[in-house]
Amino acid sequence: MEYKLTMRSDMDTIALAQNLESEKFPNMVICLNGELGSGKTVFTKGFANALGITDTVTSPTFNIIKEYDGELPLYHMDVYRLDGKTDGVGIEEYFTKGGVVIIEWANTIKDILPSERLDIKFKIAGENSRVLIITPHGNKYEELCEAVL
């Protein structure tokens, strides 16, 4: 099943992230895809805030992975610069560390993504509007979407 939602502002994107966070669980993996400026980092900031993270959340473009402490650890990844080459980075280890993994540009590493995850595709639909296509993979993620969307 696929869910299609229209966000009319950053606040809508943040509210969605906070709603998803309310159903969080250890080893949750959220994969974000979409062009530059489509709202991937805005979503992550909203999720982090709901986790109780007070640090400033920025896209880890040059670091690849940033770790934050909250109700659950948050592992925020931006894999754009990897160009699909993940050898030696250790990304797979984060999928079972008991936290929440949010990956920006996840399509670039689709070969190593867990089969159970939540995919969110961001499409720019106007100056402030975004269309999000949310696809759950696995029972936990289907239940999450049923509870929140």
N, C-alpha and C positions, 0 to 999 in steps of 0.2 A: 504494500500500500504506500501511497505517496500523498503528502499533504502540501498544499500550495497556499501560502499566506502572503498578504500584502502588508508591508510595513510602510507607514506614511511619514515616519520620522525616526531619528536615532532612539528616541524614548520608546517607541514601539519595539524596536530591536532589543533594547535593554530589558524591557518588560518580558519579552519572550525568553530571553536568556535566564532571567530570574525565575520564571515559571519552570523552566527545564531544570534549573539548579535545585528547585524544591523537591524534585524526585531523584536527586543524584544517588549514586551508589559507587562503592569502590570498584576501580578498574573500568570506569565509564570512559568510552572513547567517542569524541565528537569530531567529525571531519568537516572542515569548512572549505568551500571552493567558491570562487567568483573573482571577477576582475578587480584591479586596484580600486580602492575607494568604495567598494560595494557594501562594507559594513562588517567584515569578518572580525576586525579588532574591536569594534564597538560591541559586538556580541560577546567577545571574550571579556571585555571590561565589565559588562553587566553581570556575567556569570561569576567572575572573580569577586565583585562587590557583594553579591548574594552569599558567597562562601565566607564572607567576613574578612576578605583580604583588603588591607588598607594601603598596601604599596601601590605605586603608580604602575599600571599595566600598559606596556607598549609592545608593539610587534617585535618579536625576537629575530628580526631579519638577519642580523650579523652574528648573533649568538646561537641561532638555530633553536635552542631550548632554554626557556627561563622557568625556574621553579619558584612557586609561591606557597607559603604556609597559610592555611585557612582551616575551616571545619574538616575538609579533606585537602591533601596536597593538590595543587594545580600545576600541571606540567603543560606549559604553553609553548607550542612549536610553530615555527615558520620554516617550512622545508623548500621554499621556492628556489633558493640558491643551491640546493643540493643537486638539482637537475636529475633527480631519480637515483643518484649514487649515494646509498646509505651505508656502505661498508665502513665499519669502524666508528660509526656515530652512536650506536647503541639504542636506537629509537625503540626497537621491539621490547627492550627491558622495561620501558616505562608503562607498557600496556598491562603489566601485572604488579606494579608497585603499590597498589592500593589507593591510588588517587584518581583524579580526573585528568584525562589527556584531551587537550583541544589542539587540533592540528590545522594551521592555515596552509592552503595550497596542497591539501592532502592528495589530490589526484596525481601529483607528481611522484608519489611513493605508493601507489595503489597496490603494488605487488606484495608489500609487507604489512598492509593494514589487516587488523583482525577481521574475521568474517562477521562477527557481531559488533555492530557500531551504529552510530547515528550520523548520517550524511546530511549536510545542509548546503544547498547551492544558493548563492546570492546573485541576483540579477538586478542591475540598475534599471528602474522603470520610469525614472523622472529625476528632477533635481534632488528631491528628498525622499522619493519613493523607491522601495526595493521589493522585489518578489522573491520570497524564500521557498524553495522546494525542499521539503524535509522527507527523507527516506530512512525508515528504521530497518535495520538488519538484525534479526533475532528477536526472540520473545520478550526479553527485558526491554528492548528499545520500542517494540510495538506497544507494550503496556505503558511505557513512559509517554508515548505520543497519545494514546487513548486517554490517559489521565490529564494531560496538559492541553492538548490542542482541541 
